[in-house]
Amino acid sequence: MTAYVEAVSELRPRMRRAIIMAQDLVMVLVAVALSLILSQSRLSFDAFSASGLACWVLIVLVAHLLFRTCGLYNTVWRFASTPDFFNILKGCGSLTVVLYLASLAFRFFFQPVAGLNERQFIVFFLVSFTIISAPRLYYRFLRDGASWRILRRAAGDASTKQALFIGRLSEADVIVRFIRTAQPSEYAISGIMATESDAPLGTQIQGVPVVALRPRLVEVLEDYVKGTESLDLLIFGQGVEREIEDYAELVRVARHSGIGVVQFSGLSELGQGGKLVLDAVEMETIMRRSAVATDTTRIGAFVGGKRVMVTGGAGSIGRVLVKRALELGAEAVLVADNSEFGIFQLDQLIDDGDRDRLTSRIVDVTDRPHMTRLVNEFKPAIIFHAAALKHVPLLEENWEAAIETNVFGTLACAEIAAECGVPQFLLISSDKAVDPTSVLGVTKRAAEQVVSSLHEAQAAASPPRAGAANGHAGAPGLRHSGTKFIAVRFGNVFGSNGSVATIFQAQIEAGGPVTITDRRMTRYFMTVAEAVDLVIMSAADAEQRQGADDYAIYMLDMGKPVPILEVAETMIRMAGKSPYTDIPIRFTGIRPGEKLHETLHAENEDVVKLDIAKIFGLRTGVIEWPRIEAALPALVAAMHDRDKAAALAILGGLYGAEEDIGGAREEAAPKTAGQVG
C-alpha cells in the first residue's frame, strides 16, 4: 500500500487525478458488493446479466458525476483538511440517496426487486465512505507521520535536515504542520524545547515530543547534542531572544557543536514551494536590544509615491535606506555615492522587480555642479544625506578629507536642496557630535550646525546668503525655497562597515586576538533596520511640524550603552569558542579622538519627548548663518595651509566654543532655538 501511494504521488497531476478517479469508481463497485454481502442480501436478478451490467455502468456514471460535483478532485490531498473529508461524506451520501430513489422508482414503475431494502443502502453509505476515505487518510498519515520520514530516509534522501525547535508550543504546532505538508520537505523537527515553563513535558505536538522546558533549555541542549550526531539545525521561534535569558548561551552551545542556528520569521507562499522563512541569527539579535515596533503605515504614507535621493547610498545605512524606500513604495530612488564597488554591491541586493525604480550615480557630494545637475534632473521630494567619513582614528590623520566631505559636502548638498526647491533635506548625524573630542565629532557637529542654521533661516523665511568660500559655499542669490532641513542623531549601527562587530568577527575567524582599546569602554548600539525606520519616521514627523514645535535635530533612543568587552565575549562564545582561552582578548589603549563613553545629547541641550516611540526632539544652540558664512573662507585657508589646529579652532567656533575665526577673536554666543516648557 505504501509503495502504491508513493508511486501515485510521484506522477504528474493529470495522471494522478485520473488514477484517483478510477480508484474511486472501483471503490464504489466494491462498496455495492460489500453492502450486499454484509447484509446477506439475495438479489432477484443476475448481477452479470445484460441488465445487471447496465446497472453497474449506470452506478459508475452517476457516482463519477456526483463526486466531481462535490469537489472530490479539486483538492491537493497533502493539504486536505476537515472540509475536504466533508466533501467525501457529501458525495457518498448523495450517491446513496440517488441510488435509493432510483431503486424505488424501478420498483414502482417496472418490477419489484427482491433482497433490496433500506438496510443495504445504509451499509453501502458506511462502506463507501470508509473505503473512499481510507486511501486519502493513509496518504495524509504518510505525509504527516513518522512513517513518511522513515520511508523517505530509507529511500536515500539525506537532504532532509533534522532540527530542534525552541519557542512557544503554538508556534511549534504551526511549523511542524507546515513542514510536513511542504513538498519537498527540507526539514524534520525531531524535538521541541518549549519556552513556556508550564508546558507539558513529554507530550507530543503533531507527533513531535516536547523534550525540554525553561529554565533547563541549555542543560538539555548540551545533553541532546552529546547524545546524537544527526542534529543539523536549531530553529528559534519569533521573539525568543527577548523571552529567555539563555538565548546567547543556546547559540554558543549549538555552534560549538557544529549545529546551524536560524530564526523563524514566517512562512512563504504555498505557490512558491511552501517553505519556512528562516533568517540567520545575527549579533544584534544576540545583544537582545528591545527593538521598537515600526509604524509601517505612517512611514509608508510618507515615502510612498515620492522620489527619494540618498547620498552615500552604497554605505551601511544608505543601502538599507534605499531598500526600505523601495519597499515602502517610493516612485523612484536615486543613489549618489563615490564608491563604484559599493554601488555594485547595492545593485546585487535589490530585487529584480525594484531595479527599474533605482538609479545609481558615481559622484562625490562635494562636486557641486554634478550634484546640482543630478538634483535638477531627478527632482527628489526628500534627500537623505548619509554620505560621510566616519572612522575616528583614520580621520585624525586625514582631517582635511573629513572636513571636505563631512562639512563642505553637507553644506553643498543642503544648499543645492534649497536652490532646487527640494521639499526636505535630512542629515544622518552621530553621537560623536556631542561634546566632540575627535575630528569626526567636530565635523559632524559642524554639519549639524549648517543644517540647523538653514532650518532656522528657512523657517523664519529669511533666506541665508550664500557666500563665497573659494567655491565651497553656495552660488550667490540663493532664494528661500521652503526646504525643511533636519538632522537625526544616533549612535553606532551594529554590523555596519568598520564597526566593532565586523572587526571582531574578522579577528575571531583569524584565531585572535580580539583587540579592545579599553575594558571600560561602552557604546550605544542599534540595528540598522530599526535606525532606518526611525530616521524615516523623523522625516515624516518633521514634515508636519511648524513654529515653536519645529525641531532642527531629532535624537533616537538608543537604549542603554553596551560594554564593548561584553560584545567581544559574546561574539567569541557565539563562534563556539571560549574568551581568553580559545580566543585571547588584548587591550591596546584608547586611540586618538576616542571617548570611553559616548552621550546622545549635551548638558545644555534640552530633550523633548515626542508622541513617537524612541524619537525625541532636541533644543540646542544654533549658530546664525552669517557667522557660519564668515567662518568658511578661514576654514578653506586653514585647509590650504594644512593647519589642523587652526581648522579645528574654526570648527570649534561652530559648536559654541570661544575660538579664533579667520584671525579675529569672537565669542561664541549661540542663538537658543527655544526652551522646553
Buried (B, 14 or more C-beta within 10 A) or exposed (E): EEEEBBEBBEEEEEEBBEBBBEBBBEBBBBBBBBBBEBBEBEBEBEEEEEEEEEBBEEBBEBBBEBBEEBBBBEBEBBBBEEEBBEBBBBBBBBBBEBBBEBBEEBEEEEEEBEEBEEEBBBBBBBBBBBBBBEBBBBBBEBBBEEEBBEBBBEEEEEEBBBBBBBBBBEBBBBBBEBBBBBEEBBBBBBBBBBBBEEBEEEEEBBEBBBBBBBEBBBEBBBEBBEEEEEBBBBBBBBBBBEBBEBBBBBBBBBBBBEBBBBBBEEBEEBEEEBBBEBEEBBBBBBBBBEBBEBBEEBBBEBBEEBBBBBBBBBBBBBBBBBBBBBEBEBBBBBBBBBBEEBBEEBBEEBEEEBEEBBBBBBBBBBBBEBBBBBBEEBEBBBBBBBBBBBEBBBBBEBBBBBBBBBBBBBBBBBBBBBBBEBBBBBBBBBBBBBBBBBBBBBBBBBBBBBBBBBBBBBBEEEBBBBBBBEEBBBBEEBEEBEBBBBBBBBBBBBBBBEBBBBBBBEBBEEEBBBBBBBEEBBBBBBBBBBBBBBBBBBBBBBBEBEEEEBBBBBBBBBBEBBBBBEBBBBBBBBBBBEBEEBBBBEBEEEEEBBBEEBBBBBEEBBBBEBEBEBBBBBBBBBBBBEBBBBBBBBBBBBBEEEEBEBBBBBBBBBBBEEBBBBEEEBEBEBEEBBEEE
